[in-house]
């Protein structure tokens, strides 16, 4: 086990080269290549075999047709085809990046038209790019050695380069650290930096930095977010975090403007057993669950502005001044002791609402909802002027009475207690 520091100081540069080899081609078979760049720009070209008396002639027909389609996309300035050069040798189509230090991500597909459905189109990365932004370029690492299993990886604070996305999940790390103050961007929405901790007990990730980051982390036992960039645009996040099999996530940025998306998009995978938020502008997407479950065990907030569209068993506004909007499914227990809570869902609270010192706004949502037991402490502040709630077990005042807080149901209503105990 060693510590590997990413310095981003590689002086060598090399362009990406990819090859595409069709085989078992019949007349009428169609072949397609979708090419994507680091920013998620993509476009697909295709060609259907329309000539050839034998296999070699049909393969030649396909690679020539795909090259012609690539040239058309290039001439039309369609990204990223306008950033690569297509060549062929009658058997293989080759794409070469026009600029060094840029990686591209092709996807191939075929459609049967000849009847046997045995056609293939095989992609290979013939030449990997080199440059200060390439994670697997050994010259970027202190000691010129890329990480191996059980290593600790540190992204140095003074690293001058952005880091392209890379699937590096074949290596199981012990610890991953982005040092406080690192200013580079990491990955992209389509191609995050993907790291794995599976099989390592006590694996830890510590995330900081002021550039836009896209990280996918699998099986981290602990993850601390110390710093994150402000939102680059509406609906985007300074830090985008996905991955599976996570245990405890602690969001503790140094600024309220730190923008953090946890599994922010519907097609994301993001698994954490527990999430704690101390500060920042945090969005928790609907896909965020515990590994193997349908919700996270608990969401605890002591600060920050939090929007949660995922489901949680326990929602705890513990202390401080958190501002939480909840849009998920039914919660077993809500402990609302500080800050504010907007209940923007028609889901209920199945066991208990414990309220005191927190402003709870049930008017934020629509539709009927059921609260099983409401346990009220001094300073409770509950608004339901839409009167959409059913209080199954009424209100239980602990160390206080009705005058020690606020139940705001709006004007003109009748209150009929069933019992006073």
C-alpha positions as a LaTeX table, in Angstrom:
\begin{tabular}{lrrr}
\hline
Residue & $x$ (\AA) & $y$ (\AA) & $z$ (\AA) \\
\hline
Unk1 & 0.00 & 0.00 & 0.00 \\
Unk2 & 1.47 & 3.33 & $-1.09$ \\
Unk3 & 0.43 & 6.96 & $-1.40$ \\
Unk4 & 0.18 & 8.26 & $-4.96$ \\
Unk5 & $-0.01$ & 12.02 & $-5.56$ \\
Unk6 & $-1.49$ & 13.32 & $-8.79$ \\
Unk7 & 0.58 & 16.34 & $-9.82$ \\
Unk8 & $-0.78$ & 16.98 & $-13.33$ \\
Unk9 & 2.65 & 17.87 & $-14.65$ \\
Unk10 & 3.08 & 15.45 & $-17.56$ \\
Unk11 & 5.23 & 17.02 & $-20.27$ \\
Unk12 & 4.50 & 14.39 & $-22.90$ \\
Unk13 & 1.49 & 14.64 & $-25.17$ \\
Unk14 & $-0.15$ & 12.10 & $-27.43$ \\
Unk15 & $-3.36$ & 12.01 & $-29.44$ \\
Unk16 & $-6.11$ & 9.44 & $-28.97$ \\
Unk17 & $-6.52$ & 6.83 & $-31.72$ \\
Unk18 & $-9.44$ & 4.42 & $-31.99$ \\
Unk19 & $-10.00$ & 1.60 & $-34.46$ \\
Unk20 & $-13.26$ & 0.03 & $-35.67$ \\
Unk21 & $-13.31$ & $-3.37$ & $-37.32$ \\
Unk22 & $-16.44$ & $-4.80$ & $-38.98$ \\
Unk23 & $-16.75$ & $-8.54$ & $-39.44$ \\
Unk24 & $-19.18$ & $-11.21$ & $-40.68$ \\
Unk25 & $-20.84$ & $-8.63$ & $-42.90$ \\
Unk26 & $-23.85$ & $-9.33$ & $-45.10$ \\
Unk27 & $-25.48$ & $-7.01$ & $-47.59$ \\
Unk28 & $-28.12$ & $-5.00$ & $-45.74$ \\
Unk29 & $-26.33$ & $-5.05$ & $-42.37$ \\
Unk30 & $-26.11$ & $-1.60$ & $-40.76$ \\
Unk31 & $-23.19$ & $-0.31$ & $-38.66$ \\
Unk32 & $-23.19$ & 2.76 & $-36.40$ \\
Unk33 & $-20.65$ & 4.66 & $-34.30$ \\
Unk34 & $-21.67$ & 7.19 & $-31.68$ \\
Unk35 & $-18.72$ & 9.36 & $-30.67$ \\
Unk36 & $-18.78$ & 11.36 & $-27.44$ \\
Unk37 & $-16.36$ & 13.91 & $-26.00$ \\
Unk38 & $-15.58$ & 14.82 & $-22.39$ \\
Unk39 & $-18.32$ & 17.48 & $-22.36$ \\
Unk40 & $-21.00$ & 14.98 & $-23.32$ \\
Unk41 & $-21.37$ & 16.21 & $-26.89$ \\
Unk42 & $-22.16$ & 13.22 & $-29.08$ \\
Unk43 & $-23.34$ & 12.33 & $-32.55$ \\
Unk44 & $-23.89$ & 9.06 & $-34.37$ \\
Unk45 & $-22.89$ & 8.14 & $-37.93$ \\
Unk46 & $-23.98$ & 4.98 & $-39.73$ \\
Unk47 & $-23.70$ & 3.06 & $-42.96$ \\
Unk48 & $-25.56$ & 0.10 & $-44.43$ \\
Unk49 & $-23.61$ & $-2.41$ & $-46.49$ \\
Unk50 & $-24.78$ & $-2.18$ & $-50.09$ \\
Unk51 & $-22.07$ & $-3.92$ & $-52.13$ \\
Unk52 & $-19.50$ & $-6.69$ & $-52.09$ \\
Unk53 & $-19.26$ & $-10.17$ & $-53.59$ \\
Unk54 & $-17.36$ & $-11.62$ & $-50.62$ \\
Unk55 & $-16.54$ & $-10.85$ & $-46.97$ \\
Unk56 & $-13.47$ & $-8.74$ & $-47.73$ \\
Unk57 & $-15.36$ & $-6.65$ & $-50.27$ \\
Unk58 & $-18.29$ & $-6.12$ & $-47.90$ \\
Unk59 & $-15.96$ & $-5.09$ & $-45.06$ \\
Unk60 & $-14.25$ & $-2.66$ & $-47.44$ \\
Unk61 & $-17.66$ & $-1.28$ & $-48.39$ \\
Unk62 & $-18.52$ & $-0.70$ & $-44.73$ \\
Unk63 & $-15.30$ & 1.04 & $-43.66$ \\
Unk64 & $-15.39$ & 3.26 & $-46.76$ \\
Unk65 & $-19.03$ & 4.11 & $-46.03$ \\
Unk66 & $-18.35$ & 4.92 & $-42.40$ \\
Unk67 & $-15.38$ & 7.08 & $-43.36$ \\
Unk68 & $-17.56$ & 8.99 & $-45.83$ \\
Unk69 & $-20.20$ & 9.53 & $-43.13$ \\
Unk70 & $-17.50$ & 10.77 & $-40.73$ \\
Unk71 & $-16.24$ & 13.24 & $-43.32$ \\
Unk72 & $-19.77$ & 14.56 & $-43.85$ \\
Unk73 & $-20.19$ & 15.14 & $-40.10$ \\
Unk74 & $-16.77$ & 16.81 & $-39.97$ \\
Unk75 & $-17.59$ & 19.12 & $-42.87$ \\
Unk76 & $-20.85$ & 20.08 & $-41.15$ \\
Unk77 & $-18.88$ & 21.00 & $-37.99$ \\
Unk78 & $-20.80$ & 18.48 & $-35.92$ \\
Unk79 & $-19.05$ & 17.85 & $-32.60$ \\
Unk80 & $-17.10$ & 15.79 & $-31.84$ \\
Unk81 & $-16.64$ & 14.52 & $-35.40$ \\
Unk82 & $-15.13$ & 17.88 & $-36.32$ \\
Unk83 & $-12.33$ & 17.17 & $-33.84$ \\
Unk84 & $-11.15$ & 13.82 & $-35.27$ \\
Unk85 & $-9.74$ & 12.61 & $-38.59$ \\
Unk86 & $-11.09$ & 9.44 & $-40.21$ \\
Unk87 & $-8.93$ & 7.10 & $-42.31$ \\
Unk88 & $-9.36$ & 3.49 & $-43.48$ \\
Unk89 & $-7.32$ & 0.67 & $-45.03$ \\
Unk90 & $-10.14$ & $-1.43$ & $-46.56$ \\
Unk91 & $-10.45$ & $-3.49$ & $-43.35$ \\
Unk92 & $-10.34$ & $-1.05$ & $-40.42$ \\
Unk93 & $-11.69$ & 2.45 & $-39.84$ \\
Unk94 & $-9.33$ & 4.60 & $-37.76$ \\
Unk95 & $-10.23$ & 7.80 & $-35.92$ \\
Unk96 & $-7.40$ & 10.05 & $-34.73$ \\
Unk97 & $-7.96$ & 13.04 & $-32.45$ \\
Unk98 & $-6.89$ & 16.32 & $-34.02$ \\
Unk99 & $-5.65$ & 17.58 & $-30.65$ \\
Unk100 & $-3.44$ & 15.84 & $-28.13$ \\
Unk101 & $-4.48$ & 15.04 & $-24.56$ \\
Unk102 & $-8.16$ & 14.54 & $-25.39$ \\
Unk103 & $-9.99$ & 11.25 & $-24.89$ \\
Unk104 & $-13.10$ & 10.23 & $-26.82$ \\
Unk105 & $-15.70$ & 7.61 & $-25.97$ \\
Unk106 & $-17.17$ & 5.66 & $-28.91$ \\
Unk107 & $-20.14$ & 3.31 & $-28.77$ \\
Unk108 & $-20.76$ & 0.87 & $-31.63$ \\
Unk109 & $-23.94$ & $-0.86$ & $-32.69$ \\
Unk110 & $-25.16$ & $-3.01$ & $-35.56$ \\
Unk111 & $-28.52$ & $-3.90$ & $-37.08$ \\
Unk112 & $-29.14$ & $-7.10$ & $-38.99$ \\
Unk113 & $-30.23$ & $-6.77$ & $-42.59$ \\
Unk114 & $-28.76$ & $-9.88$ & $-44.13$ \\
Unk115 & $-30.69$ & $-12.50$ & $-42.19$ \\
Unk116 & $-28.02$ & $-14.23$ & $-40.08$ \\
Unk117 & $-27.56$ & $-11.44$ & $-37.52$ \\
Unk118 & $-23.91$ & $-12.33$ & $-36.89$ \\
Unk119 & $-22.38$ & $-8.98$ & $-37.91$ \\
Unk120 & $-20.03$ & $-7.22$ & $-35.47$ \\
Unk121 & $-18.27$ & $-3.86$ & $-35.19$ \\
Unk122 & $-15.39$ & $-4.00$ & $-32.72$ \\
Unk123 & $-13.83$ & $-0.90$ & $-31.15$ \\
Unk124 & $-10.33$ & $-0.78$ & $-29.69$ \\
Unk125 & $-8.39$ & 2.12 & $-28.19$ \\
Unk126 & $-5.25$ & 1.80 & $-30.28$ \\
Unk127 & $-3.48$ & 4.73 & $-28.62$ \\
Unk128 & $-4.39$ & 6.21 & $-25.26$ \\
Unk129 & $-3.90$ & 9.96 & $-24.96$ \\
Unk130 & $-1.22$ & 11.50 & $-22.79$ \\
Unk131 & $-1.20$ & 14.89 & $-21.14$ \\
Unk132 & $-1.50$ & 16.68 & $-17.79$ \\
Unk133 & $-5.26$ & 16.02 & $-17.72$ \\
Unk134 & $-5.06$ & 12.25 & $-18.30$ \\
Unk135 & $-5.55$ & 10.26 & $-15.07$ \\
Unk136 & $-3.77$ & 7.14 & $-16.32$ \\
Unk137 & $-0.72$ & 8.96 & $-17.73$ \\
Unk138 & 2.06 & 7.79 & $-15.38$ \\
Unk139 & 3.96 & 11.05 & $-15.80$ \\
Unk140 & 1.22 & 12.85 & $-13.89$ \\
Unk141 & 1.95 & 10.84 & $-10.76$ \\
Unk142 & 4.70 & 11.45 & $-8.27$ \\
Unk143 & 7.23 & 8.70 & $-8.87$ \\
Unk144 & 5.79 & 8.04 & $-12.37$ \\
Unk145 & 3.66 & 5.20 & $-11.03$ \\
Unk146 & $-0.11$ & 4.98 & $-11.47$ \\
Unk147 & $-2.19$ & 3.72 & $-8.50$ \\
Unk148 & $-2.65$ & 0.02 & $-7.79$ \\
Unk149 & $-4.89$ & $-1.92$ & $-5.41$ \\
Unk150 & $-4.93$ & $-0.70$ & $-1.77$ \\
Unk151 & $-3.19$ & 2.60 & $-2.59$ \\
Unk152 & $-4.09$ & 6.05 & $-1.29$ \\
Unk153 & $-4.68$ & 8.58 & $-4.06$ \\
Unk154 & $-4.22$ & 12.31 & $-3.43$ \\
Unk155 & $-5.08$ & 15.03 & $-5.93$ \\
Unk156 & $-2.57$ & 17.72 & $-5.00$ \\
Unk157 & $-3.86$ & 21.18 & $-4.14$ \\
Unk158 & $-1.30$ & 22.77 & $-6.48$ \\
Unk159 & $-2.07$ & 20.47 & $-9.43$ \\
Unk160 & $-2.40$ & 22.93 & $-12.34$ \\
Unk161 & $-4.51$ & 20.71 & $-14.60$ \\
Unk162 & $-8.12$ & 19.66 & $-15.00$ \\
Unk163 & $-8.58$ & 15.89 & $-14.89$ \\
Unk164 & $-10.62$ & 14.10 & $-17.54$ \\
Unk165 & $-13.16$ & 11.49 & $-16.60$ \\
Unk166 & $-11.85$ & 7.95 & $-16.42$ \\
Unk167 & $-13.25$ & 4.57 & $-15.42$ \\
Unk168 & $-10.54$ & 3.51 & $-12.97$ \\
Unk169 & $-12.78$ & 1.12 & $-11.05$ \\
Unk170 & $-10.52$ & $-1.84$ & $-11.83$ \\
Unk171 & $-8.30$ & $-0.60$ & $-8.97$ \\
Unk172 & $-9.60$ & $-0.88$ & $-5.38$ \\
Unk173 & $-8.34$ & 2.09 & $-3.38$ \\
Unk174 & $-8.01$ & 2.46 & 0.38 \\
Unk175 & $-8.31$ & 6.25 & 0.47 \\
Unk176 & $-9.02$ & 9.05 & $-1.98$ \\
Unk177 & $-8.28$ & 12.69 & $-1.17$ \\
Unk178 & $-8.78$ & 15.90 & $-3.16$ \\
Unk179 & $-6.76$ & 18.45 & $-1.26$ \\
Unk180 & $-8.35$ & 21.66 & $-0.06$ \\
Unk181 & $-7.87$ & 24.43 & $-2.61$ \\
Unk182 & $-7.46$ & 22.30 & $-5.75$ \\
Unk183 & $-8.89$ & 24.55 & $-8.48$ \\
Unk184 & $-9.21$ & 22.15 & $-11.41$ \\
Unk185 & $-12.31$ & 20.53 & $-12.88$ \\
Unk186 & $-12.70$ & 16.76 & $-12.70$ \\
Unk187 & $-14.66$ & 14.64 & $-15.16$ \\
Unk188 & $-17.96$ & 15.53 & $-16.77$ \\
Unk189 & $-21.59$ & 14.53 & $-16.42$ \\
Unk190 & $-21.24$ & 11.79 & $-19.02$ \\
Unk191 & $-17.77$ & 10.70 & $-17.96$ \\
Unk192 & $-17.01$ & 11.12 & $-14.25$ \\
Unk193 & $-13.84$ & 10.03 & $-12.53$ \\
Unk194 & $-14.94$ & 6.55 & $-11.41$ \\
Unk195 & $-13.13$ & 5.04 & $-8.41$ \\
Unk196 & $-13.80$ & 1.87 & $-6.45$ \\
Unk197 & $-13.17$ & 0.86 & $-2.83$ \\
Unk198 & $-14.82$ & $-2.57$ & $-2.89$ \\
Unk199 & $-13.10$ & $-5.13$ & $-0.68$ \\
Unk200 & $-11.23$ & $-2.51$ & 1.37 \\
Unk201 & $-12.34$ & $-2.18$ & 4.97 \\
Unk202 & $-12.60$ & 1.37 & 6.29 \\
Unk203 & $-12.22$ & 3.03 & 2.89 \\
Unk204 & $-12.40$ & 6.83 & 3.07 \\
Unk205 & $-12.95$ & 9.60 & 0.50 \\
Unk206 & $-12.24$ & 13.25 & 1.35 \\
Unk207 & $-13.43$ & 15.72 & $-1.26$ \\
Unk208 & $-12.46$ & 19.37 & $-1.60$ \\
Unk209 & $-11.70$ & 21.78 & $-4.41$ \\
Unk210 & $-13.16$ & 24.82 & $-6.14$ \\
Unk211 & $-13.62$ & 23.49 & $-9.68$ \\
Unk212 & $-16.62$ & 21.66 & $-11.10$ \\
Unk213 & $-16.31$ & 17.98 & $-10.21$ \\
Unk214 & $-18.06$ & 14.81 & $-11.38$ \\
Unk215 & $-17.15$ & 11.81 & $-9.21$ \\
Unk216 & $-18.46$ & 8.27 & $-9.07$ \\
Unk217 & $-17.37$ & 6.43 & $-5.94$ \\
Unk218 & $-18.26$ & 2.81 & $-5.21$ \\
Unk219 & $-18.24$ & 1.22 & $-1.74$ \\
Unk220 & $-16.75$ & 4.10 & 0.27 \\
Unk221 & $-17.29$ & 3.45 & 3.98 \\
Unk222 & $-16.90$ & 7.14 & 4.80 \\
Unk223 & $-17.05$ & 10.17 & 2.54 \\
Unk224 & $-16.38$ & 13.74 & 3.70 \\
Unk225 & $-17.16$ & 16.73 & 1.50 \\
Unk226 & $-15.02$ & 19.63 & 2.75 \\
Unk227 & $-15.32$ & 22.08 & $-0.13$ \\
Unk228 & $-17.25$ & 22.46 & $-3.39$ \\
Unk229 & $-17.68$ & 25.03 & $-6.13$ \\
Unk230 & $-20.79$ & 27.22 & $-6.45$ \\
Unk231 & $-23.37$ & 26.10 & $-9.00$ \\
Unk232 & $-22.00$ & 26.79 & $-12.52$ \\
Unk233 & $-25.53$ & 27.31 & $-13.89$ \\
Unk234 & $-29.15$ & 26.76 & $-12.93$ \\
Unk235 & $-29.86$ & 23.07 & $-12.47$ \\
Unk236 & $-26.15$ & 22.22 & $-12.25$ \\
Unk237 & $-23.90$ & 21.53 & $-9.28$ \\
Unk238 & $-20.34$ & 22.34 & $-8.32$ \\
Unk239 & $-19.90$ & 18.77 & $-7.08$ \\
Unk240 & $-21.80$ & 15.89 & $-8.68$ \\
Unk241 & $-21.51$ & 12.66 & $-6.67$ \\
Unk242 & $-22.80$ & 9.25 & $-7.72$ \\
Unk243 & $-21.80$ & 5.65 & $-7.02$ \\
Unk244 & $-23.02$ & 2.51 & $-5.28$ \\
Unk245 & $-22.54$ & 0.78 & $-1.94$ \\
Unk246 & $-21.62$ & 3.84 & 0.14 \\
Unk247 & $-22.11$ & 3.90 & 3.90 \\
Unk248 & $-21.85$ & 7.30 & 5.64 \\
Unk249 & $-21.74$ & 10.62 & 3.76 \\
Unk250 & $-20.82$ & 13.81 & 5.65 \\
Unk251 & $-21.40$ & 17.09 & 3.83 \\
Unk252 & $-19.33$ & 19.73 & 5.65 \\
Unk253 & $-18.30$ & 22.40 & 3.14 \\
Unk254 & $-16.67$ & 25.63 & 4.16 \\
Unk255 & $-19.26$ & 27.83 & 2.45 \\
Unk256 & $-23.03$ & 28.14 & 2.16 \\
Unk257 & $-22.55$ & 28.64 & $-1.60$ \\
Unk258 & $-20.97$ & 25.20 & $-2.04$ \\
Unk259 & $-23.26$ & 23.46 & $-4.55$ \\
Unk260 & $-23.55$ & 19.69 & $-4.12$ \\
Unk261 & $-25.71$ & 17.24 & $-6.06$ \\
Unk262 & $-25.99$ & 13.71 & $-4.67$ \\
Unk263 & $-27.35$ & 11.48 & $-7.43$ \\
Unk264 & $-29.01$ & 14.59 & $-8.83$ \\
Unk265 & $-30.48$ & 13.07 & $-12.00$ \\
Unk266 & $-33.21$ & 10.47 & $-12.33$ \\
Unk267 & $-30.96$ & 7.99 & $-14.15$ \\
Unk268 & $-28.17$ & 8.26 & $-11.57$ \\
Unk269 & $-27.15$ & 5.57 & $-9.09$ \\
Unk270 & $-26.23$ & 6.94 & $-5.67$ \\
Unk271 & $-26.22$ & 4.71 & $-2.60$ \\
Unk272 & $-25.58$ & 5.89 & 0.97 \\
Unk273 & $-26.86$ & 4.45 & 4.23 \\
Unk274 & $-26.80$ & 7.80 & 6.05 \\
Unk275 & $-26.32$ & 11.42 & 4.99 \\
Unk276 & $-25.42$ & 14.31 & 7.30 \\
Unk277 & $-25.44$ & 17.95 & 6.16 \\
Unk278 & $-23.77$ & 20.81 & 8.01 \\
Unk279 & $-23.77$ & 23.48 & 5.28 \\
Unk280 & $-23.97$ & 24.16 & 1.56 \\
Unk281 & $-26.68$ & 24.10 & $-1.09$ \\
Unk282 & $-27.42$ & 20.37 & $-1.27$ \\
Unk283 & $-29.71$ & 18.47 & $-3.63$ \\
Unk284 & $-30.44$ & 14.80 & $-2.91$ \\
Unk285 & $-31.99$ & 13.11 & $-5.93$ \\
Unk286 & $-34.83$ & 10.62 & $-6.04$ \\
Unk287 & $-32.42$ & 7.79 & $-6.90$ \\
Unk288 & $-30.49$ & 8.07 & $-3.62$ \\
Unk289 & $-31.07$ & 4.95 & $-1.49$ \\
Unk290 & $-29.22$ & 2.60 & 0.80 \\
Unk291 & $-27.56$ & $-0.29$ & $-1.00$ \\
Unk292 & $-30.25$ & $-2.95$ & $-1.45$ \\
Unk293 & $-33.00$ & $-0.72$ & $-0.06$ \\
Unk294 & $-35.65$ & 1.77 & $-1.13$ \\
Unk295 & $-34.53$ & 4.63 & 1.12 \\
Unk296 & $-31.58$ & 5.86 & 3.14 \\
Unk297 & $-31.62$ & 5.10 & 6.85 \\
Unk298 & $-31.39$ & 8.71 & 7.98 \\
Unk299 & $-30.88$ & 12.29 & 6.80 \\
Unk300 & $-29.53$ & 14.57 & 9.54 \\
Unk301 & $-29.26$ & 18.32 & 8.96 \\
Unk302 & $-27.63$ & 20.95 & 11.18 \\
Unk303 & $-27.22$ & 23.61 & 8.50 \\
Unk304 & $-27.34$ & 24.34 & 4.81 \\
Unk305 & $-30.16$ & 24.54 & 2.30 \\
Unk306 & $-31.25$ & 21.00 & 1.50 \\
Unk307 & $-33.72$ & 19.72 & $-1.08$ \\
Unk308 & $-34.37$ & 16.00 & $-0.70$ \\
Unk309 & $-36.29$ & 14.16 & $-3.41$ \\
Unk310 & $-35.11$ & 10.77 & $-2.17$ \\
Unk311 & $-36.67$ & 8.71 & 0.60 \\
Unk312 & $-35.43$ & 8.45 & 4.18 \\
Unk313 & $-36.47$ & 6.47 & 7.23 \\
Unk314 & $-35.54$ & 9.24 & 9.67 \\
Unk315 & $-35.41$ & 12.97 & 8.97 \\
Unk316 & $-33.62$ & 14.86 & 11.71 \\
Unk317 & $-33.32$ & 18.67 & 11.80 \\
Unk318 & $-31.14$ & 18.33 & 14.83 \\
Unk319 & $-29.73$ & 21.76 & 15.60 \\
Unk320 & $-28.36$ & 24.92 & 14.02 \\
Unk321 & $-30.36$ & 26.52 & 11.21 \\
Unk322 & $-30.96$ & 24.03 & 8.40 \\
Unk323 & $-33.51$ & 24.86 & 5.70 \\
Unk324 & $-34.92$ & 21.60 & 4.37 \\
Unk325 & $-37.46$ & 20.88 & 1.64 \\
Unk326 & $-38.64$ & 17.28 & 1.62 \\
Unk327 & $-40.24$ & 15.73 & $-1.50$ \\
Unk328 & $-39.78$ & 12.02 & $-0.89$ \\
Unk329 & $-42.02$ & 9.18 & 0.26 \\
Unk330 & $-43.38$ & 8.55 & 3.74 \\
Unk331 & $-40.94$ & 9.02 & 6.62 \\
Unk332 & $-41.03$ & 6.87 & 9.72 \\
Unk333 & $-39.80$ & 9.55 & 12.14 \\
Unk334 & $-39.32$ & 13.32 & 11.74 \\
Unk335 & $-37.36$ & 15.14 & 14.45 \\
Unk336 & $-37.77$ & 18.84 & 13.76 \\
Unk337 & $-35.93$ & 20.80 & 16.45 \\
Unk338 & $-34.26$ & 23.62 & 14.50 \\
Unk339 & $-34.39$ & 25.63 & 11.29 \\
Unk340 & $-37.26$ & 25.18 & 8.86 \\
Unk341 & $-38.91$ & 22.24 & 7.11 \\
Unk342 & $-41.09$ & 22.48 & 4.00 \\
Unk343 & $-43.13$ & 19.31 & 3.54 \\
Unk344 & $-43.48$ & 19.38 & $-0.26$ \\
Unk345 & $-45.03$ & 15.93 & $-0.61$ \\
Unk346 & $-48.31$ & 14.18 & 0.08 \\
Unk347 & $-46.45$ & 11.40 & 1.90 \\
Unk348 & $-47.13$ & 11.00 & 5.57 \\
Unk349 & $-45.17$ & 10.49 & 8.78 \\
Unk350 & $-45.84$ & 6.95 & 9.95 \\
Unk351 & $-44.52$ & 6.91 & 13.51 \\
Unk352 & $-43.94$ & 10.37 & 14.94 \\
Unk353 & $-43.41$ & 14.06 & 14.32 \\
Unk354 & $-41.32$ & 15.54 & 17.11 \\
Unk355 & $-41.46$ & 19.31 & 16.84 \\
Unk356 & $-39.99$ & 22.20 & 18.80 \\
Unk357 & $-38.00$ & 25.21 & 17.61 \\
Unk358 & $-38.50$ & 24.43 & 13.92 \\
Unk359 & $-40.88$ & 26.10 & 11.49 \\
Unk360 & $-42.75$ & 23.32 & 9.70 \\
Unk361 & $-44.67$ & 24.33 & 6.59 \\
Unk362 & $-47.12$ & 21.71 & 5.36 \\
Unk363 & $-48.57$ & 24.28 & 2.94 \\
Unk364 & $-45.52$ & 23.68 & 0.72 \\
Unk365 & $-47.13$ & 20.56 & $-0.76$ \\
Unk366 & $-50.43$ & 19.38 & $-2.19$ \\
Unk367 & $-52.70$ & 16.43 & $-1.47$ \\
Unk368 & $-53.81$ & 14.75 & 1.72 \\
Unk369 & $-51.20$ & 13.41 & 4.13 \\
Unk370 & $-51.38$ & 11.58 & 7.44 \\
Unk371 & $-49.39$ & 12.29 & 10.59 \\
Unk372 & $-49.60$ & 9.44 & 13.08 \\
Unk373 & $-48.35$ & 10.96 & 16.35 \\
Unk374 & $-47.33$ & 14.59 & 16.87 \\
Unk375 & $-45.13$ & 15.18 & 19.92 \\
Unk376 & $-44.84$ & 18.91 & 20.55 \\
Unk377 & $-42.25$ & 20.77 & 22.60 \\
Unk378 & $-42.05$ & 24.47 & 23.45 \\
Unk379 & $-41.46$ & 26.58 & 20.37 \\
Unk380 & $-43.28$ & 24.31 & 17.92 \\
Unk381 & $-44.43$ & 26.18 & 14.82 \\
Unk382 & $-46.64$ & 24.23 & 12.40 \\
Unk383 & $-48.55$ & 25.65 & 9.42 \\
Unk384 & $-51.29$ & 23.77 & 7.57 \\
Unk385 & $-53.68$ & 26.41 & 6.29 \\
Unk386 & $-54.56$ & 24.09 & 3.39 \\
Unk387 & $-55.76$ & 21.63 & 6.04 \\
Unk388 & $-54.46$ & 18.69 & 4.11 \\
Unk389 & $-53.26$ & 16.74 & 7.15 \\
Unk390 & $-54.98$ & 14.05 & 9.16 \\
Unk391 & $-53.59$ & 13.85 & 12.70 \\
Unk392 & $-54.34$ & 10.23 & 13.55 \\
Unk393 & $-53.28$ & 10.30 & 17.20 \\
Unk394 & $-53.59$ & 14.01 & 17.84 \\
Unk395 & $-51.00$ & 16.19 & 19.60 \\
Unk396 & $-48.96$ & 15.21 & 22.62 \\
Unk397 & $-47.62$ & 18.27 & 24.48 \\
Unk398 & $-44.39$ & 17.59 & 26.38 \\
Unk399 & $-43.39$ & 20.20 & 28.98 \\
Unk400 & $-45.57$ & 22.82 & 27.30 \\
Unk401 & $-49.13$ & 23.63 & 26.33 \\
Unk402 & $-51.01$ & 25.09 & 23.38 \\
Unk403 & $-49.82$ & 28.62 & 24.21 \\
Unk404 & $-46.13$ & 27.67 & 23.96 \\
Unk405 & $-46.15$ & 27.30 & 20.19 \\
Unk406 & $-48.17$ & 27.80 & 17.03 \\
Unk407 & $-50.57$ & 25.54 & 15.17 \\
Unk408 & $-51.69$ & 27.66 & 12.23 \\
Unk409 & $-54.66$ & 26.21 & 10.38 \\
Unk410 & $-55.88$ & 29.53 & 8.99 \\
Unk411 & $-59.23$ & 31.16 & 9.81 \\
Unk412 & $-62.68$ & 29.63 & 10.22 \\
Unk413 & $-62.30$ & 26.08 & 11.44 \\
Unk414 & $-63.71$ & 23.80 & 14.09 \\
Unk415 & $-61.43$ & 21.84 & 16.39 \\
Unk416 & $-62.95$ & 18.79 & 18.07 \\
Unk417 & $-60.63$ & 17.00 & 20.51 \\
Unk418 & $-61.59$ & 13.37 & 21.04 \\
Unk419 & $-59.91$ & 13.16 & 24.43 \\
Unk420 & $-57.65$ & 15.01 & 26.86 \\
Unk421 & $-55.24$ & 12.78 & 28.81 \\
\hline
\end{tabular}
